[in-house]
Amino acid sequence: MYIYKITGTTSYELLSQYGNLFSKTEEYFLWIGFFFSFASKVPLFPFHIWLPEVHVEASTPGSVLLAGILLKLGVYGFLRYSLVLFPDASYYFSPLIYTLSVLGIVSASLNGIMQTDLKRIVAYSSIAHMNVVVLGLFSFTLYGIEGSLLQSLSHGFVAGSLFFLIGFLYSRYHTRILHYYRGITQLMPIFSSLFLIFSMSNIALPGTSSFIGEFLLLLGIYSNNSFIAVLSSLSVIFSGAYSL
């Protein structure tokens, strides 16, 4: 409504063609307004608490749609609106994004390692991966943005598949608690093979789609801020821990 009041239009095509539509102060406040909605959707730290709770309560199709499509809308919003319409504010607030994303990566990964519910493990891994994606967007590099898009696409398939497989397991044995499962390879060899493949993709093993996205992400982040790149690369180590 404020953008319409200032510019007289809400057409994205028109708004994106003209620079300096807003004063610095207006741009900062508008960026913050959009930030809260997109950060809750991605989700960034500390707006991420809802995601594991929703995944645990959701049905299998609900979890697949949430991980595969809905989380990507936050990334799309940052890319389409924040970076394009408010470039100065995006650059100004990039240290805030770096701080929240690194906190999100570390806290979500450590929480994922502690979980015993299979759905919660994948949910926390989704938070960690999406925080790395946002870091790539705000690296303001071609590699970082390309990596963000590839990793978003890859994560949609990988996390969606993991939730589908966990739902399949739950429909047979009616529990998602990790400690109740042992020897599934003997009973369900095809299932176990698929679960292994997607778990390796979640870790970003070389040869998987996630590896390409994560490599480009870390390359873009490193070329912009080497210290943040080192901290964000902890996600690679932690993802190995909770996935295995």
C-alpha positions, 0 to 999 in steps of 0.5 A, spaced: 500 500 500 505 504 501 509 503 495 502 504 491 501 511 495 508 513 493 509 510 485 502 510 483 502 503 481 504 496 484 506 493 477 513 489 478 515 490 471 514 498 472 517 498 478 523 494 476 525 498 470 526 505 474 531 506 480 531 510 486 524 510 486 524 511 494 529 515 499 534 511 503 529 511 509 523 509 505 527 503 502 530 501 509 523 501 512 520 497 506 526 492 506 525 491 513 517 490 512 518 485 506 524 481 510 519 479 516 515 476 511 520 472 507 524 471 513 519 467 516 517 463 510 525 461 508 525 460 515 531 464 517 533 464 525 529 466 529 523 465 525 524 458 524 521 455 530 514 453 527 517 449 521 519 442 525 512 443 529 508 443 522 512 437 519 511 433 525 503 434 525 503 434 517 501 429 513 506 426 508 503 430 502 503 436 506 510 435 508 512 434 501 509 440 499 512 444 504 519 442 503 518 442 496 515 448 494 513 453 500 519 454 503 522 456 496 517 462 496 521 466 501 528 465 497 524 467 491 521 473 495 528 475 497 531 474 490 525 478 486 523 483 491 528 485 496 534 485 491 531 488 485 527 493 488 531 495 494 538 494 492 541 499 497 538 496 503 539 489 501 547 491 501 546 495 507 542 490 511 547 484 509 551 483 515 544 482 519 543 477 514 550 473 515 549 473 522 542 470 522 543 465 517 550 463 520 546 462 527 540 459 523 545 454 520 549 452 527 543 452 531 538 448 526 544 443 525 545 442 532 538 441 534 538 436 528 543 432 531 539 431 537 533 429 534 530 422 535 524 423 530 525 422 523 521 428 520 524 433 525 531 431 523 529 432 516 526 439 518 532 441 521 536 440 515 531 444 511 532 450 515 540 449 515 540 448 508 535 454 506 539 459 511 545 457 506 541 459 500 539 465 503 547 467 504 548 465 497 543 470 495 546 476 499 553 474 497 551 479 491 555 474 486 553 470 480 556 464 483 552 465 489 545 467 486 546 461 481 548 456 487 542 459 491 537 457 485 540 450 484 540 448 491 533 451 492 531 446 486 535 440 488 533 441 496 525 441 493 526 434 490 531 431 496 527 433 502 521 432 499 523 425 497 526 424 504 519 426 507 515 421 502 520 415 504 519 417 512 511 417 510 512 410 507 515 407 513 510 411 518 504 408 514 507 401 515 510 401 522 506 407 525 512 410 528 518 415 526 522 414 532 529 413 530 531 408 535 525 403 534 528 401 527 534 396 525 535 391 520 530 395 515 535 393 509 533 385 510 526 387 510 526 393 505 532 393 500 529 397 495 527 402 500 533 402 504 537 403 497 533 409 495 533 412 502 541 412 502 541 415 495 537 421 498 541 421 504 547 422 501 544 427 496 542 431 503 549 431 505 551 434 498 555 428 496 559 429 489 555 427 483 549 429 486 545 435 484 546 438 491 553 438 491 553 442 485 548 447 488 552 447 495 559 448 491 557 454 487 554 457 494 560 456 498 564 459 492 560 465 491 560 466 499 567 465 499 569 470 494 564 476 498 566 474 505 571 468 507 570 468 514 562 467 513 564 462 508 568 458 513 562 458 518 557 457 513 561 451 511 560 448 518 553 446 515 557 440 510 560 437 517 553 437 521 549 435 515 554 429 515 553 428 522 545 428 522 544 424 516 548 418 517 
